[in-house]
């Protein structure tokens, strides 16, 4: 998938952040999300034992229900993988509605109005992971409830109610908006950290993130395979030594463009070494990977740089990648690398296919 600058990217904002949240460095996002949901549920239950909490049967029932919604949602985020985008969006809407309903059924509007600022945590999550459309929907639910609470609180203390309203709106709007601005501002740096500066393809780090996102997007698929294609140029060192590194760089740029032109839009394409490229794609049969390898050989061979390529392929059923995906992707790369060396020893300008044990 190409971004606005024409560079190779994995599909979707959510997939990027979800993939990062599944890494060791991104575990803090999961911890904060779970802690916020559990903490909110505990806080709702605690209000039942305070004078300011709801005392009517309806209010107490709604409060307990909202607490259970938050805690059950926290359990969903405790799984081995980050929830899928639709699942995440549904959970967020349910939590927003449950929280707003809980605030509206409280017996102390002034207290509920102040506590409504806590909804900024949900809005902040949406601003990081989801679209501006979903953020607008959550803002509508949250601010709608806040407006009703303000009207109710005016009967108790208009001045305090106005102060609390200003505080709640500032937190609910300002926090998520700031998060979204921060992500947009740092987007170029994040993109560049995953991008090969010379060719505009992904680098090795970007390849792993992109492939993990691609696998995650096909979670539950039992009919397709993940195909790995490793391309290594034949004679590139000689080209560099004979014509200079500038000519070699231009050749790499041209070949990168040719490779990108032969791959599908959602495929993950990376330059992972000096003259080595990796491609990951989801195919319905190993034959499709062979067809791609043949096209790549022909495209590179037809270029004016007069280079050829040795190509190794490997594949594994998507269903096999549900557990230990990182290790299995590494194995696929190793198998493709071994196949590439067989192609090179056989004279180059060809491809070899190596399929690992599907049960492994």
C-alpha positions as a printed NumPy array, in Angstrom:
array([[  0.   ,   0.   ,   0.   ],
       [  1.335,   3.463,  -0.895],
       [  1.037,   6.498,   1.332],
       [  0.48 ,  10.092,   0.248],
       [  4.137,  10.425,  -0.689],
       [  4.095,   7.314,  -2.857],
       [  6.023,   5.239,  -0.344],
       [  5.338,   1.654,   0.623],
       [  3.249,   1.368,   3.781],
       [  1.305,  -1.371,   5.545],
       [ -2.459,  -1.028,   5.275],
       [ -4.111,   1.311,   7.709],
       [ -3.359,   3.627,  10.619],
       [ -4.923,   1.162,  13.047],
       [ -2.751,  -1.723,  11.824],
       [  0.418,   0.289,  12.378],
       [ -0.411,   1.246,  15.954],
       [ -1.886,  -2.162,  16.781],
       [  1.265,  -3.848,  15.491],
       [  3.427,  -1.5  ,  17.544],
       [  1.281,  -2.17 ,  20.625],
       [  2.006,  -5.885,  20.202],
       [  5.755,  -5.285,  20.333],
       [  7.809,  -5.184,  23.519],
       [  8.311,  -1.426,  23.194],
       [  4.597,  -0.79 ,  22.723],
       [  3.347,  -2.837,  25.659],
       [  2.91 ,   0.374,  27.652],
       [ -0.054,   1.233,  25.409],
       [ -1.754,  -2.047,  26.311],
       [ -0.971,  -1.605,  30.018],
       [ -2.371,   1.936,  30.074],
       [ -5.516,   0.891,  28.199],
       [ -6.214,  -2.029,  30.522],
       [ -5.429,   0.036,  33.63 ],
       [ -7.761,   2.833,  32.496],
       [-10.645,   0.456,  31.847],
       [-10.191,  -1.449,  35.099],
       [ -9.625,   1.744,  37.086],
       [-12.768,   3.307,  35.646],
       [-14.814,   0.244,  36.561],
       [-13.497,   0.263,  40.117],
       [-14.18 ,   4.007,  40.412],
       [-17.793,   3.538,  39.3  ],
       [-18.333,   0.82 ,  41.91 ],
       [-16.713,   3.019,  44.572],
       [-19.227,   5.826,  43.949],
       [-21.989,   3.523,  45.158],
       [-20.566,   3.848,  48.67 ],
       [-20.292,   7.639,  48.737],
       [-22.949,  10.258,  49.525],
       [-22.453,  11.757,  46.043],
       [-23.07 ,   8.465,  44.246],
       [-26.338,   7.237,  42.744],
       [-28.876,   5.946,  45.246],
       [-31.9  ,   5.18 ,  43.066],
       [-32.308,   1.571,  41.857],
       [-31.944,   2.705,  38.243],
       [-28.822,   4.739,  38.966],
       [-27.141,   1.951,  40.912],
       [-28.016,  -0.639,  38.251],
       [-26.639,   1.534,  35.449],
       [-23.465,   2.25 ,  37.43 ],
       [-22.796,  -1.446,  38.027],
       [-23.514,  -2.2  ,  34.361],
       [-21.095,   0.53 ,  33.212],
       [-18.414,  -0.82 ,  35.547],
       [-18.861,  -4.337,  34.161],
       [-18.683,  -3.033,  30.579],
       [-15.34 ,  -1.364,  31.303],
       [-13.902,  -4.399,  33.06 ],
       [-15.084,  -6.848,  30.392],
       [-13.564,  -4.63 ,  27.724],
       [-10.275,  -4.655,  29.658],
       [-10.315,  -8.458,  29.479],
       [-10.534,  -8.249,  25.672],
       [ -7.315,  -6.214,  25.64 ],
       [ -5.538,  -8.833,  27.768],
       [ -5.451, -11.357,  24.917],
       [ -2.23 , -12.355,  23.146],
       [ -2.927,  -9.977,  20.243],
       [ -4.329,  -6.477,  20.024],
       [ -8.073,  -6.501,  19.136],
       [ -9.016,  -6.093,  15.491],
       [-10.113,  -2.662,  14.298],
       [-13.851,  -3.355,  14.153],
       [-13.782,  -5.054,  17.553],
       [-11.914,  -2.091,  19.021],
       [-14.347,   0.436,  17.532],
       [-17.414,  -1.444,  18.809],
       [-15.935,  -1.705,  22.304],
       [-15.119,   2.006,  22.353],
       [-18.659,   3.016,  21.356],
       [-20.161,   0.698,  23.997],
       [-17.838,   2.057,  26.693],
       [-18.655,   5.648,  25.697],
       [-22.422,   5.056,  25.817],
       [-22.192,   3.135,  29.112],
       [-20.014,   5.8  ,  30.741],
       [-22.212,   8.689,  29.599],
       [-25.366,   6.877,  30.754],
       [-23.751,   6.244,  34.136],
       [-22.953,   9.943,  34.575],
       [-26.488,  10.96 ,  33.603],
       [-28.129,   8.668,  36.162],
       [-26.056,   9.984,  39.089],
       [-27.832,  11.892,  41.867],
       [-25.207,  14.661,  42.052],
       [-24.882,  16.467,  38.687],
       [-22.049,  18.663,  39.967],
       [-19.97 ,  15.597,  40.822],
       [-20.903,  13.808,  37.611],
       [-20.03 ,  16.901,  35.546],
       [-16.564,  17.004,  37.065],
       [-16.03 ,  13.269,  36.602],
       [-17.109,  13.481,  32.955],
       [-13.645,  14.873,  32.174],
       [-12.395,  11.294,  32.627],
       [-13.979,  10.521,  29.25 ],
       [-10.909,  12.19 ,  27.744],
       [ -9.071,   8.869,  28.233],
       [-11.456,   7.118,  25.823],
       [-11.277,  10.018,  23.363],
       [ -7.482,   9.959,  23.573],
       [ -7.393,   6.27 ,  22.672],
       [ -9.629,   6.894,  19.666],
       [ -7.512,   9.842,  18.516],
       [ -4.424,   7.613,  18.513],
       [ -5.817,   4.448,  16.921],
       [ -8.935,   5.331,  14.961],
       [-10.315,   7.719,  12.346],
       [-11.433,  11.287,  12.889],
       [-14.965,  10.067,  12.103],
       [-15.066,   7.72 ,  15.091],
       [-13.455,  10.39 ,  17.268],
       [-16.235,  12.791,  16.232],
       [-18.868,  10.195,  17.166],
       [-17.315,   9.617,  20.599],
       [-17.005,  13.378,  21.133],
       [-20.703,  13.752,  20.256],
       [-21.732,  11.122,  22.81 ],
       [-19.445,  12.472,  25.522],
       [-20.083,  16.179,  25.047],
       [-23.803,  15.562,  24.658],
       [-23.888,  13.938,  28.097],
       [-21.685,  16.729,  29.489],
       [-24.108,  19.386,  28.188],
       [-27.064,  17.653,  29.862],
       [-25.134,  17.394,  33.127],
       [-24.313,  21.098,  32.93 ],
       [-27.982,  22.003,  32.54 ],
       [-28.825,  19.835,  35.551],
       [-25.942,  21.262,  37.612],
       [-27.053,  24.889,  36.994],
       [-29.868,  24.33 ,  39.475],
       [-27.313,  23.631,  42.239],
       [-24.51 ,  26.137,  41.652],
       [-24.332,  28.02 ,  38.315],
       [-20.823,  29.385,  38.904],
       [-19.299,  26.051,  39.929],
       [-21.171,  24.289,  37.139],
       [-19.715,  26.696,  34.567],
       [-16.198,  26.225,  35.925],
       [-16.576,  22.444,  35.806],
       [-18.013,  22.596,  32.28 ],
       [-15.029,  24.628,  31.063],
       [-12.629,  22.166,  32.655],
       [-14.413,  19.107,  31.251],
       [-14.652,  20.49 ,  27.709],
       [-11.016,  21.604,  27.756],
       [ -9.84 ,  18.124,  28.799],
       [-12.209,  16.167,  26.548],
       [-11.385,  18.234,  23.444],
       [ -7.846,  19.394,  24.176],
       [ -6.245,  16.095,  25.191],
       [ -7.302,  14.006,  22.17 ],
       [ -6.749,  16.917,  19.766],
       [ -3.234,  17.331,  21.153],
       [ -2.592,  13.599,  20.769],
       [ -3.696,  13.664,  17.152],
       [ -1.546,  16.73 ,  16.42 ],
       [  1.439,  15.067,  18.092],
       [  1.035,  11.94 ,  15.982],
       [  0.688,  14.007,  12.792],
       [  3.756,  16.096,  13.67 ],
       [  5.904,  13.062,  14.345],
       [  4.486,  11.123,  11.402],
       [  7.356,  12.046,   9.085],
       [  9.95 ,  10.824,  11.604],
       [  8.018,   7.61 ,  12.214],
       [  7.708,   7.032,   8.494],
       [ 11.368,   7.737,   7.839],
       [ 12.44 ,   5.344,  10.599],
       [ 10.765,   2.553,   8.616],
       [ 11.89 ,   3.695,   5.164],
       [ 15.037,   3.107,   3.146],
       [ 16.371,   6.592,   2.435],
       [ 17.657,   5.729,  -1.051],
       [ 14.791,   3.816,  -2.66 ],
       [ 11.723,   4.901,  -0.673],
       [ 10.872,   1.259,   0.026],
       [ 10.561,  -0.025,   3.562],
       [ 13.725,  -0.946,   5.434],
       [ 14.151,  -4.133,   7.486],
       [ 12.324,  -2.719,  10.527],
       [  9.491,  -1.511,   8.327],
       [  9.311,  -4.897,   6.628],
       [  8.778,  -6.729,   9.913],
       [  6.123,  -4.258,  11.068],
       [  4.411,  -4.299,   7.689],
       [  4.41 ,  -8.088,   7.438],
       [  3.037,  -8.412,  10.97 ],
       [  0.258,  -5.965,  10.057],
       [ -0.451,  -7.912,   6.849],
       [ -0.752, -11.174,   8.785],
       [ -2.938,  -9.503,  11.402],
       [ -5.259,  -8.179,   8.679],
       [ -5.822, -11.791,   7.529],
       [ -6.192, -13.306,  10.995],
       [ -8.61 , -16.224,  10.834],
       [ -7.983, -16.84 ,   7.111],
       [ -7.749, -20.585,   6.468],
       [ -7.457, -20.524,   2.675],
       [ -4.5  , -18.28 ,   1.874],
       [ -0.735, -18.349,   2.334],
       [  1.876, -15.785,   3.244],
       [  4.495, -15.814,   0.494],
       [  8.028, -14.466,   1.028],
       [ 10.12 , -13.469,  -1.988],
       [ 13.806, -12.633,  -1.533],
       [ 15.519, -10.877,  -4.45 ],
       [ 19.306, -10.636,  -4.636],
       [ 20.921,  -8.934,  -7.641],
       [ 23.537, -10.822,  -9.643],
       [ 26.73 ,  -8.949, -10.415],
       [ 25.839,  -5.795,  -8.525],
       [ 29.267,  -5.583,  -6.85 ],
       [ 30.922,  -5.681, -10.266],
       [ 28.614,  -2.878, -11.455],
       [ 29.61 ,  -0.759,  -8.454],
       [ 33.324,  -1.452,  -8.902],
       [ 33.235,  -0.749, -12.63 ],
       [ 30.942,   2.291, -12.852],
       [ 31.061,   3.735,  -9.337],
       [ 28.641,   3.877,  -6.424],
       [ 26.588,   6.717,  -7.905],
       [ 25.722,   4.536, -10.89 ],
       [ 24.989,   1.684,  -8.485],
       [ 22.629,   3.868,  -6.442],
       [ 20.768,   4.892,  -9.581],
       [ 20.457,   1.249, -10.54 ],
       [ 19.005,   0.393,  -7.112],
       [ 16.457,   3.198,  -7.403],
       [ 15.388,   2.036, -10.86 ],
       [ 15.173,  -1.612,  -9.808],
       [ 13.188,  -0.674,  -6.697],
       [ 10.687,   1.094,  -8.929],
       [ 10.494,  -1.971, -11.181],
       [  9.917,  -4.284,  -8.209],
       [  7.201,  -2.038,  -6.818],
       [  5.579,  -1.977, -10.249],
       [  5.382,  -5.785, -10.343],
       [  3.823,  -6.202,  -6.875],
       [  0.257,  -5.745,  -5.717],
       [ -0.815,  -2.613,  -3.879],
       [ -1.098,  -4.201,  -0.436],
       [  2.156,  -6.217,  -0.687],
       [  4.985,  -5.321,   1.711],
       [  8.118,  -4.41 ,  -0.254],
       [ 11.467,  -3.598,   1.367],
       [ 15.134,  -3.12 ,   0.633],
       [ 16.8  ,  -5.004,   3.458],
       [ 20.431,  -4.951,   2.351],
       [ 22.754,  -3.412,  -0.208],
       [ 21.232,  -5.22 ,  -3.206],
       [ 18.723,  -7.418,  -1.399],
       [ 14.956,  -6.957,  -1.446],
       [ 12.146,  -8.705,   0.425],
       [  8.506,  -8.949,  -0.598],
       [  5.66 , -10.332,   1.513],
       [  2.214, -10.923,   0.074],
       [ -0.869, -13.005,   0.756],
       [ -1.639, -15.444,  -2.054],
       [ -4.185, -18.199,  -2.594],
       [ -1.56 , -20.634,  -3.905],
       [  2.178, -21.036,  -4.236],
       [  1.716, -20.747,  -7.994],
       [  0.943, -17.023,  -7.62 ],
       [  4.287, -16.523,  -5.885],
       [  6.03 , -18.345,  -8.739],
       [  4.319, -16.074, -11.265],
       [  5.496, -13.011,  -9.313],
       [  9.065, -14.332,  -9.197],
       [  9.014, -14.914, -12.945],
       [  7.776, -11.361, -13.575],
       [ 10.475,  -9.942, -11.307],
       [ 13.214, -11.864, -13.112],
       [ 11.973, -10.625, -16.486],
       [ 11.528,  -7.019, -15.34 ],
       [ 15.023,  -6.784, -13.827],
       [ 16.637,  -8.56 , -16.777],
       [ 14.994,  -6.109, -19.2  ],
       [ 16.392,  -3.011, -17.498],
       [ 19.21 ,  -1.003, -19.147],
       [ 21.55 ,  -1.683, -16.203],
       [ 21.924,  -5.246, -17.549],
       [ 21.547,  -6.87 , -14.164],
       [ 19.84 , -10.129, -13.317],
       [ 18.456, -11.472, -10.069],
       [ 18.555, -14.677,  -8.057],
       [ 15.224, -15.102,  -6.301],
       [ 14.203, -17.397,  -3.446],
       [ 10.614, -18.073,  -2.422],
       [  8.938, -19.636,   0.585],
       [  5.37 , -19.76 ,   1.824],
       [  3.295, -20.821,   4.798],
       [ -0.427, -21.053,   5.47 ],
       [ -1.786, -17.96 ,   7.199],
       [ -3.481, -20.248,   9.718],
       [ -0.03 , -21.517,  10.75 ],
       [  1.023, -18.   ,  11.736],
       [ -1.559, -17.506,  14.482],
       [  0.914, -18.528,  17.202],
       [  4.561, -17.509,  17.185],
       [  4.172, -15.418,  14.017],
       [  7.473, -13.55 ,  14.495],
       [  9.522, -16.758,  14.684],
       [  7.722, -18.233,  11.684],
       [  8.274, -15.11 ,   9.594],
       [ 11.965, -15.402,  10.453],
       [ 11.87 , -19.03 ,   9.314],
       [ 10.193, -18.031,   6.053],
       [ 12.949, -15.488,   5.41 ],
       [ 15.618, -18.094,   6.174],
       [ 13.97 , -20.575,   3.794],
       [ 13.69 , -17.954,   1.047],
       [ 17.342, -17.04 ,   1.618],
       [ 18.402, -20.672,   1.234],
       [ 16.363, -20.955,  -1.969],
       [ 17.945, -17.758,  -3.299],
       [ 21.441, -19.158,  -2.786],
       [ 20.45 , -22.297,  -4.683],
       [ 19.321, -20.086,  -7.553],
       [ 22.598, -18.141,  -7.44 ],
       [ 24.708, -21.327,  -7.406],
       [ 22.728, -22.553, -10.397],
       [ 23.887, -19.539, -12.405],
       [ 21.51 , -16.76 , -11.327],
       [ 18.747, -15.072, -13.317],
       [ 16.261, -17.607, -11.988],
       [ 14.169, -18.475,  -8.945],
       [ 13.927, -21.412,  -6.588],
       [ 10.973, -22.291,  -4.352],
       [ 11.299, -23.65 ,  -0.823],
       [  8.198, -24.484,   1.246],
       [  8.791, -25.18 ,   4.96 ],
       [  6.922, -27.844,   6.86 ],
       [  3.362, -26.524,   7.17 ],
       [  3.111, -27.978,  10.638],
       [  6.299, -26.316,  11.779]])
